[in-house]
Amino acid sequence: MAGKGKARKGGDRPGQNLRELLRIPEGERVDLASHATDATPGGPKDKAAGLAAIARMGERLADLQERLYAASTAGDRRRILLVLQGMDTSGKGGTVKHVIGLFNPSGCRIKAFKAPTREELAHPFLWRVSKALPQSGEIGIFDRSHYEDVLIARVRELVPRPQVTLRYGHINRFEQSLVDDGVTVVKVFLHIGHKEQRRRLLARLDNPDKHWKFNAGDIDERALWPAYQEAYELALERCSTAAAPWHLVPADRKWYRNWAVSTLLLEHLEALDPQYPPGDFDVEECRRRLLKGS
């Protein structure tokens, strides 16, 4: 997979789409330490070019989103679910702001998963996720997701380890059922470096306007970095399937992160190729009536 060992230069594999370049192959062992967090695989040459490319994508993304939504009015059940996972400060919220902002918000369904409530804990772990899925024609975005139940649940030992192990299979079957029902599942792991995370946390402390985004508990979680890296490696290894593969996006460079996620969504929407449904009325007759009434 691209990004191993050292940062790859942008555009180094012409002709290959980003879905292929960033995808974690099914059954492949994952070693996060071998993936450079400041790499820009397949990306523009620099930040300026990246921002320009994102701007150019906006109109195309908006057009495809409108087509997807319009097709649902004629019974097309297809929709997209973008799953964002990553360590604290990896940019899940920033991705939602900068990438999803290119879409019409009325066609998006965004859910940020927090610690489960008492009611949610009374149900199987996938229950709350099932209630937040996008409807036909929508683009759903999960800021964190059901993967928390094999990440923090594993690291913090919130449930017995054998139960965590069983959850990988539950997740794979759940995601396969979504795909079978017309959901395109786009899973993105935002891969941030240990030093970059510290820099971003310090930046929040240094700016009073960002204190609302700082959580002292992030320092405690940071202390468990090796355990989280291992938990992510296992999740990526065991839950990157042909139906719902994981994509590893280096996240140290925010412009590249936003460009990559935008491009992944664009490629998936173009693969769906939604079409406007034909009208179920006589166009010429309606035009005649309007002109007659004028």
C-alpha positions in Angstrom: 0.0 0.0 0.0 1.1 3.6 -0.7 2.8 5.5 2.0 4.9 2.8 3.5 8.4 3.6 4.7 8.6 7.2 3.6 6.4 9.9 2.2 5.4 9.4 -1.4 5.3 12.4 -3.8 2.0 13.6 -5.1 0.9 12.1 -8.4 3.4 9.2 -8.3 1.0 6.6 -9.7 -0.8 8.2 -12.6 -3.9 6.3 -13.9 -4.6 4.7 -10.5 -7.6 6.1 -8.6 -7.2 7.2 -5.0 -9.6 4.5 -3.8 -7.1 1.9 -5.0 -4.0 3.8 -3.8 -5.2 4.4 -0.2 -7.2 1.1 0.2 -6.0 -1.4 2.8 -6.2 -4.8 1.0 -8.4 -7.4 2.6 -6.3 -9.7 4.9 -3.2 -7.5 4.7 -1.3 -7.0 8.0 -1.2 -3.4 9.0 1.8 -1.7 10.6 0.9 1.9 11.1 4.5 2.9 12.0 5.4 2.1 8.4 3.0 4.6 7.0 4.2 8.2 6.9 1.7 10.5 8.5 2.9 13.5 6.5 2.8 11.8 3.1 0.7 13.0 0.2 0.1 9.8 -1.9 -1.5 10.6 -5.2 -2.0 14.2 -4.2 -1.3 17.6 -5.8 2.2 18.9 -5.6 1.7 21.4 -2.7 -0.8 23.1 -0.5 -1.8 25.8 -3.0 -2.4 23.2 -5.7 -4.4 21.1 -3.2 -6.7 23.9 -2.2 -7.3 24.8 -5.8 -8.1 21.2 -6.6 -10.6 21.1 -3.8 -12.3 24.2 -5.0 -12.6 22.7 -8.5 -14.2 19.6 -7.1 -16.9 21.5 -5.4 -19.3 21.9 -8.3 -18.9 18.3 -9.5 -19.5 17.0 -6.0 -22.6 19.2 -5.6 -24.0 18.0 -8.9 -23.5 14.3 -8.1 -25.0 14.8 -4.7 -28.1 16.4 -6.2 -28.4 13.6 -8.7 -28.2 11.0 -6.0 -30.9 12.7 -4.0 -33.1 13.2 -7.1 -32.8 9.5 -8.0 -34.1 8.6 -4.6 -37.5 10.2 -5.4 -37.9 7.6 -8.1 -37.1 4.6 -5.8 -33.3 4.5 -6.1 -32.3 3.3 -2.6 -28.5 4.0 -3.0 -26.8 6.3 -0.5 -23.3 6.9 0.9 -21.9 6.4 4.4 -18.6 8.1 5.2 -17.0 6.7 8.4 -14.2 8.9 9.9 -12.0 7.5 12.5 -8.7 8.6 13.9 -6.9 9.7 17.1 -7.8 12.9 18.8 -6.9 16.0 16.7 -6.6 13.9 13.5 -9.2 16.1 11.9 -12.6 14.4 11.9 -14.4 17.6 12.7 -12.3 19.6 10.3 -13.0 17.1 7.5 -16.7 17.4 8.2 -16.4 21.2 8.0 -14.2 21.5 4.9 -15.3 18.6 2.9 -19.0 18.1 3.7 -19.3 21.9 3.3 -19.1 21.3 -0.4 -22.4 19.5 -0.3 -26.0 20.8 0.1 -26.5 20.2 3.9 -30.2 19.2 3.3 -28.9 16.0 1.7 -26.4 15.1 4.5 -26.9 13.3 7.8 -24.1 13.9 10.2 -23.7 12.0 13.5 -20.9 12.5 16.0 -20.8 9.6 18.3 -20.0 10.3 21.9 -19.8 8.0 25.0 -22.8 5.7 24.9 -25.8 6.7 27.0 -27.5 4.4 29.5 -30.2 3.6 27.0 -27.6 2.8 24.3 -25.7 0.5 26.7 -28.8 -1.5 27.3 -28.8 -2.5 23.6 -26.3 -4.4 21.4 -23.4 -2.1 20.4 -24.6 -1.7 16.8 -28.1 -0.5 17.9 -27.3 3.2 18.1 -25.4 3.1 14.8 -28.4 1.5 13.0 -30.6 4.4 14.1 -28.2 7.0 12.6 -27.8 5.6 9.1 -28.4 7.7 6.0 -31.7 7.4 4.1 -32.0 6.8 0.4 -30.3 9.6 -1.6 -28.4 10.9 1.4 -24.8 11.2 2.3 -24.2 10.1 5.9 -21.2 11.1 7.9 -20.1 9.4 11.1 -17.6 11.4 13.2 -16.4 8.3 15.1 -18.6 5.2 14.8 -19.2 1.6 15.7 -15.4 1.2 15.6 -15.2 2.9 19.0 -16.5 -0.4 20.4 -13.3 -2.2 19.3 -11.0 0.8 19.9 -11.5 2.5 23.3 -13.4 -0.6 24.4 -10.3 -2.6 23.8 -7.8 -0.1 25.1 -9.7 0.8 28.3 -11.0 -2.8 28.7 -14.6 -1.6 28.9 -15.7 -5.1 27.9 -14.0 -8.5 28.2 -11.4 -9.0 25.5 -13.2 -12.1 24.0 -16.3 -10.0 23.5 -14.2 -7.3 21.7 -12.8 -10.1 19.4 -16.3 -11.2 18.4 -17.2 -7.6 17.5 -15.0 -7.6 14.4 -17.1 -10.3 12.9 -20.3 -8.5 13.9 -19.1 -5.3 12.2 -18.2 -7.1 9.0 -21.6 -8.7 8.8 -23.3 -5.4 9.6 -21.4 -3.5 6.9 -22.1 -6.3 4.4 -25.8 -6.0 5.1 -25.5 -2.2 4.5 -23.8 -2.7 1.1 -26.5 -5.3 0.2 -29.1 -2.7 1.0 -27.6 -0.1 -1.3 -25.2 1.7 1.0 -21.7 2.6 -0.3 -19.5 2.5 2.8 -16.5 4.7 2.6 -14.3 4.2 5.7 -11.4 6.6 6.3 -8.7 6.3 8.9 -7.1 9.7 9.5 -3.5 8.8 10.3 -1.9 11.5 12.4 1.6 11.4 13.9 2.4 11.5 17.6 4.4 14.7 17.4 1.8 16.4 15.2 -0.9 15.5 17.7 1.1 17.2 20.5 1.6 20.3 18.4 -2.2 20.6 17.7 -3.1 20.0 21.4 -0.6 22.7 22.4 -2.0 25.1 19.8 -5.4 24.6 21.4 -4.0 25.4 24.8 -2.2 28.5 23.5 -5.4 29.9 22.0 -8.2 30.8 24.4 -10.6 30.7 21.5 -9.8 27.0 21.1 -10.1 26.0 24.8 -13.6 24.8 24.2 -12.1 22.1 21.9 -9.6 21.0 24.5 -10.3 18.1 26.8 -7.8 17.3 29.6 -8.7 13.7 29.1 -7.0 13.8 25.7 -3.7 13.9 27.6 -4.6 10.6 29.4 -5.6 9.0 26.1 -2.4 10.2 24.5 -0.5 8.3 27.1 -2.0 5.2 25.7 -0.8 5.9 22.2 0.9 2.5 21.6 -2.3 0.6 22.8 -4.5 2.7 20.5 -2.1 2.2 17.5 -2.4 -1.6 18.1 -6.2 -1.4 18.4 -6.4 0.5 15.1 -4.1 -1.9 13.4 -6.3 -4.8 14.4 -9.5 -3.0 13.3 -8.0 -2.1 10.0 -6.7 -5.6 9.4 -9.9 -7.4 10.4 -12.5 -5.1 9.0 -11.1 -4.0 5.6 -13.2 -6.2 3.4 -14.0 -6.2 -0.3 -17.5 -4.8 0.4 -16.3 -2.1 2.8 -12.6 -1.5 2.7 -10.6 0.9 4.8 -8.7 3.8 3.3 -5.6 5.1 5.1 -5.3 8.9 4.7 -2.1 10.6 6.1 -3.5 13.5 8.2 -0.6 15.6 9.3 -1.1 17.9 6.3 -4.7 19.3 6.6 -4.9 20.3 3.0 -4.0 16.8 1.8 -6.5 15.2 4.3 -9.3 17.4 2.9 -8.2 16.8 -0.7 -8.0 13.0 -0.2 -11.4 12.7 1.5 -13.0 14.9 -1.1 -11.5 12.9 -3.9 -12.5 9.6 -2.3 -16.1 10.8 -2.1 -16.0 12.1 -5.7 -14.7 8.7 -7.0 -17.4 6.8 -5.2 -20.1 9.1 -6.4 -18.8 8.9 -10.0 -18.9 5.1 -9.7 -22.5 5.2 -8.6 -23.3 7.6 -11.5 -26.7 8.6 -10.3 -29.1 10.0 -12.9 -31.9 12.5 -12.7 -35.2 10.6 -13.0 -37.5 11.3 -16.0 -40.6 13.4 -15.3 -43.9 11.5 -14.9 -45.9 14.2 -16.7 -46.4 15.6 -20.2 -43.8 18.3 -20.5 -45.3 19.9 -23.6 -48.8 19.9 -22.1 -47.6 21.6 -19.0 -45.7 24.2 -21.0 -48.8 24.8 -23.1 -50.9 25.3 -20.0 -48.4 27.7 -18.4 -48.2 29.8 -21.6 -51.9 29.9 -22.1 -52.4 31.1 -18.5 -49.9 34.0 -19.0 
